[in-house]
């Protein structure tokens, strides 16, 4: 069974003052996916339930030192459950049952050293297995075959590949790692280069924080130095893989019927609220 790393250790400074005490990954969104009625869910719970529906059962959450509220939310609270009635009790009961059926590991990233550092901390959890990396402040709404499923299918068809990225067309390269890609077939590309938040982007594609990796990425993560924002960037580790000619990196793209839900900034959060109210 493929393991999942969910990163939730960022400061969330662009959403202050709300994120002074509450992690941005717990920002509320609308959902009607896991219940008959529309409810308000923390984004991180939505991501977990979305992955659970795809039969993932093994999760590693990388959280910041002060993010105990996340772990508390993902810990069944039977006394609280007894106080509920009706549909709310049914919904929370189902959530707790899913947690009981899952294996959850918690790893602390005591200092905000970047996405790359967060992933590297999960090496012992992953071991030599393949795994998914999913940022806790972004998800994808899909009404067809979800990108995670497509990432896994791509990996099975390409056993020599070391990393598979998910990309979309962008207008602002300052928010994304930007890949230079070459089309292989319908919605499948070779990644020739990737640069984090370039001043002069070489393509109009950006990488979304949802990846499929072989365990080779960990040796590459150990070689990188602090990059953009004085943090250890996952994109720099991927670029190291590309430099090694034997380490193949591929990419797929977001489909037209798929929406990115991003709670990282006020503007993207407002847009995500509009999308989830209409579609989730």
C-alpha positions, 0 to 999 in steps of 0.5 A: 500500500502506497504511503502518504506524507501530508505536510502541515508545518508552514507558518501561514503568515499571509493569513494572519491574524486568523493563523496566529493560533490556528494552522492554515491547513485547518482553514474551513471549506465547504463540502458535500462530498462525504455527507448528504448536507453541505458542511464546513470542514477543515481543509486537512480533514477534506484532504484526508477523507479524499485520500481515504476514499482512494483506499490510502490507509497509511499517513504521515503528518509533518506538523510544526512544533505548535500545531497540536490542534491538528493532532487533537482534531485527528484523535477520536474523542468519545466523550465529545461524540456522546454529546452529539445527536442526529446527522452531526453524530453520524458524520463525526462517527464515520470520520472517527471510524476512518481514523481507527482504520488508518495508521497515522504517524506524526513528525515535528518540523520544529523550525520552518525550514521549507517543503524539502526539509519537511519531506526529508524528515519522513524518510524513516517512515517511508523507508524504501517504498514509493510514496505520495507527497500532499501539501496540507494547504492545497487540494484538487477537486476532480469529477473524473479520475483524480490526479493522485490516481493518474500519478499512480497509474503513470508510475506503474507504467513507467517503473524507471521513473523517480518522480512524477509531478502535477502541473497546471498552466499559470500566470504568476511564476512567483508562487510556483516551481516552474518546470521545462517540459517536453510532451511524450504523449497525451498529458504526459511530459518529460521534465527537463528542468525545474526552478523554484519561483524563477524571475524569468520562467522558461514555461507557463507551467507551475508545479502543484504540491502533489507528487509521486516519488520513489525513495531515491528523492531522499538521497537527493534531499540530503544534497541540497542547500537552502534555496529560495526564501532561505529554505530547503526547496523540494524542487531543488532536490527534484532538479538534482534527480534530473541532473543525474541522467539515469533519474527520470522525472515525468509530469502530468497536467491538471485536466479542464474539469479539475480545480485547485483549492489553495488556502495559502493566501487571502485571495486564493482562499476567497477563490477556493471558498467560491469553488467549494461552495458551488462544487465540493 
